[in-house]
């Protein structure tokens, strides 16, 4: 009987000692601030006239990321009729410092071009070339992509557009899809995960 | 009680071969009856020291053949009856009728495995047990899936591999799991986080369906799941088991082995080592493969202990490690993606079978160290136990470039628990138990996820004290218990802007329970239990922010401001802790050939915390619905019925029904993901002996799971997107609960199984061949979170072999 009590006492003492040891060593619960490279807070579309002239710049910003505030668009896309433009898309994360590699997400998209593709859609024949309404609803509809990935498939960070001869107004939508192992000449805007989906009003003046 | 019996069985088996070699031709037959001369079906007759045990058949008969003449000790045991033991000399032929006396006290005392010398004031009244035999038949399944066999228990499922137990409609933080007597502390807040326990470590699992088990602490609003280990051997005899399970669906293989023994010349010492490995590839529905649903699991445990009549201690360590693939087609990041996924006939990314596990996936490990000791003195029994748990959860999503290689969620949770208890000695009049418990917990986000943390870092300090008592008054047993708990949180995290916040606060409250069991004439018992339990909120319910694996929704905690998303102080929010009042009545009655148990219940949860749809937000990825943790009052009512009909000596029919209704009382609405009504009918043919085979059985089980008609309104993703197109937020006018898809139709499944044992030399081999979903039905289960994306699994053939030596 004495023996068991002895064992029991020893266990109790060691448990107490172990617990004290653990408790005193575990006070570092201060979290470190993470970088957030996937967070896109601002998407900028720059339409540069190929024949020279000033660029048209519009952007969509979502300063609160996953917060309840909606994305805000800073204006309409106002293009001159019967003009050729190059559209470049820049994606940035304003939560990161501009010197941080996490700041420029379009560079990441270019690097991972084989997994990414932009789709475009518009209404009311605002463009003379490409014709139609874009490849969001139908992949085979024409888009003038200027860039391509290692497999020769388009990416869409840079595209060419010719505005309609007549004035017109409509909507212009840009979708960026992440399609790991899915991207192909026929993969569509409903395949993969959406990284970007924004819409602007477009006016051809 | 029951546990020790099975251990003895295991050990006596090992002697069988050796003794059978001499010329032994005697037989010992008999019948086991209760005080009313009814057979005690299921009672075990043990012939000691050298022979195996037998379970009596439906007429109470048993027969030992080819035994050696000599002196034996006969022990007869059955749960709920007092053990009967006598000496017997067997020459040629012996026959005995053995009468067992009912043990009313034992009936209502399960359960957490401990010494049997002291009184047991566990106060579990409404409970169901998965016995060792049932667990054998469920071998290869996860803990959550195995528990679905218990009436009233179902699961919230995330694809074919992740099962989270649901008791009477509630789950996660509201179900307490006790693993080897220690509160399981993992990241239980997520609906896709399964319990980190290897079911092979259990010798039985008890589900307590009322909130009476207040001894174990807060949170048990829905009930308690008790995973009981087998007792350690006390003598120097080596024994063990080896399991192999092969399954066709997923082409999986599971092996699990256990070895145990004592130490020579050191009576009382015992040890056990155990390990399980599992590998499964992609599961499949009747029509297509569920790509990326593979499982890799590797678990082991070891224990050593010393036990004598009056004292003992155990040291136990277990490691659980799993890697789970999450159906690739569920990887979506906006409502548009969800709409596309839901409209597809088969999920995106579907490809042919593979064992490969890619993103999205989970890597979870859980370590448990437990040290416990107890000593019996003239003043009662003293118990103390310390537990250390280390849980690591990593979730990997499909992410840009190299980011896919780093986890999007990486959490480390360390928990220390210390419990001490004093229990009076067994008495005919009353027993009392007093105890205190303490917990220190530290949750840390491991740096490097490159994503805003979904939940913050926190320290949780908890303490509690309880008093429980059991009174015996003639045919009545009265249980009374009360408990006080305190919890302190110190929280540090980053909000949606990646700005640091910190806060600390505490909660405290009282739980109480009262129950009565009465034995009535004609084999009837009635048990009534009324209990009140509370639970402090989990930090995830207060501070969550962001999207979660394959949810296509943003979640906000209770403490986030609904217009600015800023983290608020808990004092500025009208927050009240969850409190449940649960009433459970259990009535049992048995006749000559029929036994029934009916258990109606009602659980009213005040300030019930749930995710409520609140609005739509647009970010650069598209349109998202957002949910906010909100409080309401919820009512869960239902009834569980199980029956046993012994049609003939070998044939029995086992019906089982679980009905449940749940509603949001404050808003007069339904709650989402509430299990629908379930019906089951099993026909089982059991024969103790068929030629060389023992324990032969054939079972056919038909399950019917009804459609959930009590589901919230349906708003399809397309409806949300269309409304958004017209700048209408459909949740501003009506933010009652909703679901993206109507509840799937009801379905029936047929499961078939055949099994038998074979004894060769010193080894017993248990075979089992089974077919689940034998008719290869296509169906979707309402409580499977992947019902939006894919069908449930198709036909599955299982072959299992267990060797006991």
Interface residues (C-beta under 8 A of the other chain):
Chain A: X1 X4 X5 X7 X8 X11 X12 X14 X15 X18 X19 X22 X23 X26 X27 X29 X30 X31 X32 X33 X34 X35 X36 X37 X38 X39 X40 X41 X43 X60 X62 X64 X65 X66 X67 X68 X69 X70 X71 X91 X95 X102 X105 X108 X109 X111 X112 X115 X178 X180 X181 X182 X190 X191 X192 X193 X194 X195 X196 X197 X198
Chain B: X306 X308 X310 X311 X312 X313 X331 X332 X333 X334 X336 X337 X340 X348 X349 X371 X373 X374 X375 X382 X384 X386 X388 X398 X399 X400 X401 X403 X404 X414 X416 X418 X440 X442 X443 X444 X445 X447 X448 X449 X450 X451 X452 X453 X456 X457 X458 X459 X490 X492 X493 X494 X496 X497 X498 X500 X545 X546 X547 X554 X556 X562 X563 X564 X565 X615 X617 X618 X619 X620 X621 X622 X623 X626
